Amino acid sequence: MKTALLFIAVASILSVQAQQLQVHYDFRNSIDPDLNRTNFASLTFEYFKSNDSTGSFLLKMQTDFSGENNNVGQLFLQVSKNLRYWRPKIQLALTYSGGLGVAPPSYGYYLTNTFGIGAAYPFQWKGAWFSTSLVYRFSAFPRPSHDPQFTFYFGKGLYNYKIMVAGSLVVWSENRNQGTDFTNGLTGKKIAFFGDPQCWVKVGKSLSVGSRINLFYHTLTNANRIQVYPTLALKNQF
């Protein structure tokens, strides 16, 4: 409930700024039924603002309708703030992510809070924009984990922005033993990553159709395998 109220409040505050709302249909059960009980729709709100002289701000909130009878199954929140009040283009990077979920029939869980601080470097090349960051990541497991995290963002408009290619890749390490019964007895670190390359085709002044490819490794399962789940989506920018 608190996460939903935060979503409404932030969306209201940022209503005068550029933002986008995406509706996705995720086909992961059709692709990988052993690990995914259903296909589902998801709703993603994103807000991004950049200023070369002071840094940038990113807010992402995603609601997955993966619960019983298409009810909300998971809420995810990500906030990134880059600061720059000096001449070098290296920026101070601050990050947060977390969320809540429900597993059938009615088992609640949370997506562990993570906090990061480090450095970011945005740049442009051949008409595309990029941003890289390397931060110290604190994961608030029952047995906390202290790790590096590397993030790479990219975006490029084609044919006068009628086609947009964008996305991100996040790579980090974390403790195998997180202080839970499920991970008890494990040792060492594991490498994990998440990626979401996207392609959008504009069909109206503010409406686009496209797809997002969700990439996971050691994020949804401890198995040593890359999970690839595409979506079919609509995006409205306003």
VENKAMO-V686877 format. One record per helix or strand. SS is the DSSP state (H for helix, E for strand). FROM is the first residue (numbers start at 0). TO is the last residue. Records with the same first field share a line. If there is no record, write none. Layout:
SS = FROM-TO + FROM-TO
//
This chain:
H = 1-12 + 27-30 + 67-69
E = 18-25 + 39-50 + 54-63 + 73-82 + 89-102 + 106-124 + 127-138 + 144-157 + 162-174 + 188-201 + 206-216 + 225-236
//
